[in-house]
Amino acid sequence: MSTPDPVPHVVVCGPASWNHLISLDRLPEPVPHMQFAESAWHTVGGTSAGKAAHLAALGVPTVLHAPLGADEDGGRIAALLIGAGVDLRAVGSERTERHVNLMARDGRVSLYVAAPSAPSADDVSSATASALAADIAVLDLSELGLAVLRDLERSPRRPSIWTDLHDYDGTAAFHEPFLRAAEVVLMNADATDDAWALLASCVARGPRLAVSTLGAQGAIALEADGTRHEVSAVPAEVVDTNGAGDAFMAGLLAATLRGQSIPSALSAAAAQARVAIEGEHLHPALRAEG
């Protein structure tokens, strides 16, 4: 009996955080008042942590380089990610990134309570070496991601680079080097009135594929040759939309690695997004016991 070919491995570089999520019936008005939460919980956050957890669950060998402090929150994050099958390479930080997310039906407010310190040269070199040995490097918007990107640009060989541009508006300067280096970019349509035009501006700067998620309307994608694709969202019982985009990108990446066509990979991505939407955590495997 033949042995199946191994799934190529992925390196993810970027944020992991400890989040306090608070669900409200409406976002607070900017005046002094008291308001009761509908529910609240603590969990792993961070766009890179979410992607790594979903990739590992999909059977893709995944290495995650993420800044973590030598503190209680960093320990919680590390234990949960390792338990979810992620090969975690913690990047030293003076503190662990922490957020408070206020979530309501009329929107979401993310408060950054603590930000990581700058990565050391040694940690950047380690992450770069890991990326160079990978088939795909997912470089998320972050100080670490940018440092690794700059190192890769100086290398005669580089992996395929994927980048999540999040709420990109087509002009943000920090996003530009990520966009120009990437083979595949993902974003949402929150900052544009014309998602197709935004995707066209992206592929004009280098990527072979640009994808925009549209929330409940699904997602669209544009290839460099002008071919358009659309996919519907998979019906879901919405619990928490945090991490839906990360799950979508992981599903797209895993399906692409397995040789699926772009339409099939987009369908797989939409199905994976449902996994994040229907739970309180970026991925069910990141649920803390007790």
Secondary structure as GFF3:
##gff-version 3
##sequence-region A 1 290
A	DSSP	beta_strand	10	13	.	.	.	ID=ss1
A	DSSP	beta_strand	17	23	.	.	.	ID=ss2
A	DSSP	beta_strand	39	45	.	.	.	ID=ss3
A	DSSP	alpha_helix	47	57	.	.	.	ID=ss4
A	DSSP	beta_strand	62	69	.	.	.	ID=ss5
A	DSSP	alpha_helix	72	83	.	.	.	ID=ss6
A	DSSP	beta_strand	87	93	.	.	.	ID=ss7
A	DSSP	beta_strand	98	104	.	.	.	ID=ss8
A	DSSP	beta_strand	107	114	.	.	.	ID=ss9
A	DSSP	alpha_helix	121	132	.	.	.	ID=ss10
A	DSSP	beta_strand	136	139	.	.	.	ID=ss11
A	DSSP	alpha_helix	143	153	.	.	.	ID=ss12
A	DSSP	beta_strand	160	166	.	.	.	ID=ss13
A	DSSP	alpha_helix	176	181	.	.	.	ID=ss14
A	DSSP	beta_strand	184	188	.	.	.	ID=ss15
A	DSSP	alpha_helix	195	203	.	.	.	ID=ss16
A	DSSP	beta_strand	209	213	.	.	.	ID=ss17
A	DSSP	three_ten_helix	215	217	.	.	.	ID=ss18
A	DSSP	beta_strand	219	223	.	.	.	ID=ss19
A	DSSP	beta_strand	228	231	.	.	.	ID=ss20
A	DSSP	alpha_helix	244	257	.	.	.	ID=ss21
A	DSSP	alpha_helix	262	277	.	.	.	ID=ss22
A	DSSP	three_ten_helix	284	286	.	.	.	ID=ss23
###
